[in-house]
């Protein structure tokens, strides 16, 4: 048992520890995704750039929704690079991408609907490889309760 894998983490989660190449590849993917979500996706929403406001006006929920989505994307981007939170962050951002996909289909007639699907697939890779972090996070939370 390694020092980073507590005994309270289930054996199935411990068995899912990636090899060094996989770890480096997925860590690089996490950083690239975090940069995308923070800079290209969240920042325009949080500064109310015209490209973001026009899209959210078309959705019809108002500025509050734009700021909420931008804040969630920024929080997810930050959590993606924190090892213990990376698995749950990927899952949460996958939820946002499902919402973005549905929005692209309904409010934008399918225009750019493939973009959230691509990010959903990339986030799914992170979620699968980092799933042991979810078990470790749950184990730590249970010890606190």
Secondary structure, 3 states (H helix, E strand, C coil): CCCCCCCCCCHHHHCCCCCHHHHHHHHHHHHHHHHHHHHHHHHHHHCCCHHHHHHHHHHCCCHHHHHHHHHHHHHHHHHHCCHHHHHHHHHHHHHHHHHHHHHHHHHCCCCCHHHHHHHHHHHHHHHHHCHHHHHHHHHHHHHHC
